Amino acid sequence: MIREALDKAVPGLIFLLVAGVAHGELTPISEKEMGQVQGQAMIAVDRTTGTTEQFTRFTLGMDAEIQTNIETLALGDDGTQADVAVNQLSLGHISQDATSVQIDGKTYAAGDIVPFVGADPYFELAEQNGEVAGFRFGLNRARGTLSGDITSFSGDLGLQLEDDTGTASQATLFDSTTTATDYRATHVGLADAATDCATGVNCAPLTNLKTLDVGVANPDGTVGFTEDFFLSFQKQAVEWTGVDGVVEAPAEAGVFFNLPTSMTLDLPTLQSGIPRARTEHIDRGLGLF
């Protein structure tokens, strides 16, 4: 089923993109004229081999700045819970005033959009024994804010947490019983023997993370672009790799959201919650204004 859908979708996508730039009759040009031409292919295709998979990646040479809102995102929903579930999901946000330095190091007038920036999007297939095992959508460069109420999360949340001594470590995803998991997690906290998500010790629900900064932390406090922002779908375990062949993320069957953030939080901030950035121009009473 997956392969049949992709066999139809990928050629159609490529045709539409190529057709959009092919307007005139093809005529030969001289070597001198060729030497004066500069540009970049609209679509680049890379093939790499992993441990057990073969990957084919289609990269589109384009970029975009967006601010968008989605009321409900539910992926891998089996009727009881979804692999990834986010209510009131937003990419990018709206500046509240003209004095605050934003994620990109700039200031914006009140009411201006602070966009989520994505460049060189790609679509990638993973094959095992000649069959499609999974596919993913990603951005080779991404930076911006992601807001929402995360009620279920499968994947990797690139968040750093500081313990009581100020030592930072990678945050751990948990279910409601404080079992560490990267599948349908509902909580986040420290990998510590004392952690208890039921009582809130070293742990908090993912819904506390109302707005996350997607990107990598720069020394000056701003946020740089990440190369690891992607959403993947697998019918069996896949070790997703970069075009350099280095494993980026081992993903189990289902949906996997790789969400790298630049943020380091202390426990009081985690437990009190990160406030949501403004993501709408009109106050509809939904806490988005």
Residue pairs with C-beta under 8 A, 6 or more apart in sequence:
2 132
2 135
2 233
2 235
3 131
3 132
6 125
6 132
6 135
10 58
10 123
10 125
13 123
14 43
14 58
17 42
17 43
17 60
18 42
18 43
21 42
29 37
40 61
41 61
42 60
42 61
42 62
43 58
43 59
43 60
43 61
44 58
44 59
44 61
45 56
45 57
45 58
45 59
46 55
46 56
46 57
46 59
46 243
47 54
47 55
47 56
47 57
48 54
48 55
48 57
48 241
48 242
48 243
48 245
49 55
49 245
50 126
50 239
50 241
50 245
50 247
51 239
51 247
52 128
52 239
53 126
53 127
53 128
53 133
53 238
53 239
53 241
54 126
54 127
54 128
55 124
55 125
55 126
55 127
55 240
55 241
56 124
56 125
56 127
57 122
57 123
57 124
57 125
57 243
58 122
58 123
58 124
59 120
59 121
59 122
59 140
60 120
60 121
60 122
61 120
62 119
62 120
62 121
63 117
63 118
63 119
63 120
63 141
64 117
64 118
64 119
65 92
65 115
65 116
65 117
66 91
66 92
66 115
66 116
66 118
67 90
67 91
67 92
67 93
67 94
67 113
67 114
67 115
67 116
67 279
68 90
68 91
68 92
68 116
69 88
69 89
69 90
69 279
69 280
69 288
70 86
70 88
70 89
70 90
71 87
71 88
71 89
72 86
72 87
72 88
72 89
73 84
73 85
73 86
73 87
73 89
73 148
74 82
74 84
74 85
75 82
75 83
75 84
75 85
75 231
75 233
75 255
76 82
76 83
76 84
76 154
76 233
76 254
76 255
77 83
77 85
81 152
81 184
82 152
82 184
83 152
83 154
83 183
83 184
83 254
83 255
83 256
84 152
84 153
84 154
84 155
84 231
84 255
84 257
85 150
85 151
85 152
85 153
86 148
86 149
86 150
86 151
87 148
87 149
87 151
88 147
88 148
88 149
88 279
88 286
88 287
88 288
89 146
89 147
89 148
90 145
90 146
90 147
90 148
90 277
90 279
90 288
91 116
91 144
91 145
91 146
92 113
92 114
92 115
92 116
92 144
92 145
92 279
93 113
93 114
93 145
93 147
93 211
93 277
93 278
93 279
94 111
94 112
94 113
94 114
94 277
94 278
94 279
94 280
94 281
95 102
95 107
95 108
95 109
95 110
95 111
95 112
95 113
95 114
95 278
96 110
96 278
97 110
98 107
98 108
98 109
98 110
99 107
100 107
101 107
101 222
102 108
102 114
103 114
103 143
103 144
103 145
103 213
103 215
103 222
103 223
104 114
104 117
104 143
104 222
104 223
105 220
105 222
108 114
111 281
114 144
114 145
115 144
116 142
116 143
116 144
116 145
116 146
116 214
117 141
117 142
117 143
117 144
117 225
118 139
118 141
118 142
118 144
118 229
119 139
119 140
119 141
119 142
119 225
120 139
120 140
120 141
121 137
121 138
121 139
121 140
122 137
122 138
122 139
122 140
123 135
123 136
123 137
124 135
124 136
124 137
124 138
124 240
125 132
125 134
125 135
126 132
126 133
126 134
126 135
126 136
126 234
126 238
126 240
127 133
128 236
128 238
132 235
133 234
133 235
133 236
133 238
134 232
134 233
134 234
134 235
134 236
134 238
134 240
134 251
135 232
135 233
136 230
136 231
136 232
136 233
136 240
136 256
137 230
137 231
137 232
138 228
138 229
138 230
138 231
138 232
138 258
139 229
139 230
140 227
141 225
141 226
141 227
142 214
142 215
142 225
142 226
142 227
142 229
143 214
143 215
143 223
143 224
143 225
143 226
144 214
144 215
145 211
145 212
145 213
145 214
145 277
146 211
146 212
146 214
146 259
147 210
147 211
147 212
147 276
147 277
147 279
148 210
149 207
149 210
150 206
150 207
150 209
151 186
151 206
151 207
152 184
152 185
152 186
153 173
153 184
153 185
153 186
153 206
153 257
154 182
154 183
154 184
154 185
154 254
154 255
154 256
154 257
155 182
155 249
155 251
155 255
155 256
155 257
155 258
155 259
156 182
156 249
156 256
156 257
156 258
156 259
156 260
157 171
157 173
157 188
157 259
157 261
158 170
158 228
158 259
158 260
158 261
159 170
159 171
159 188
159 209
159 212
159 261
159 263
159 264
159 265
160 168
160 169
160 170
160 171
160 263
160 264
160 265
161 168
161 169
161 170
161 171
161 188
161 189
161 190
161 264
161 265
161 266
161 267
161 270
162 168
162 264
162 265
162 266
162 267
163 169
163 190
163 192
163 202
163 267
164 267
166 266
168 264
169 190
169 191
171 188
171 189
171 190
172 180
172 188
172 189
172 190
172 191
172 195
173 180
173 181
173 182
173 185
173 187
173 188
174 180
174 181
174 185
174 186
174 187
174 188
174 189
174 195
174 197
174 203
175 181
175 184
175 185
175 186
175 187
175 197
176 186
176 187
176 197
176 198
177 197
177 198
178 187
178 195
178 196
178 197
178 198
178 203
180 191
182 252
182 256
183 252
183 254
185 206
186 197
186 205
186 206
187 197
187 203
187 204
187 205
187 206
188 203
188 204
188 206
188 209
188 270
189 195
189 197
189 202
189 203
189 204
189 270
190 202
190 203
190 267
192 202
194 201
194 202
195 201
195 202
195 203
196 202
196 203
197 203
197 204
197 205
200 271
202 267
204 270
204 271
204 273
208 270
208 271
208 272
208 273
208 274
209 273
209 274
210 273
210 274
210 275
210 276
210 277
211 274
211 275
211 276
211 277
212 259
212 261
212 263
212 274
213 223
213 261
213 262
213 263
214 223
214 226
214 229
214 259
214 260
214 261
214 262
215 223
215 224
215 225
215 226
215 260
215 261
215 262
216 223
216 224
216 225
216 226
216 260
216 262
217 223
217 224
217 262
217 263
217 264
218 224
218 262
223 262
224 262
226 260
226 262
227 242
228 248
228 249
228 258
228 260
229 258
229 259
229 260
230 240
230 258
231 255
231 256
231 257
231 258
232 238
232 240
232 249
232 251
232 255
232 256
232 257
232 258
233 254
233 255
233 256
234 251
234 252
234 253
234 254
234 256
235 253
236 253
237 250
237 251
237 252
237 253
238 250
238 251
239 247
239 249
239 250
239 251
240 247
240 248
240 249
240 250
240 251
241 247
241 248
242 248
248 258
249 256
249 258
265 274
276 287
276 288
278 288
278 289
279 288
280 286
280 288
280 289
281 289
282 289
283 289
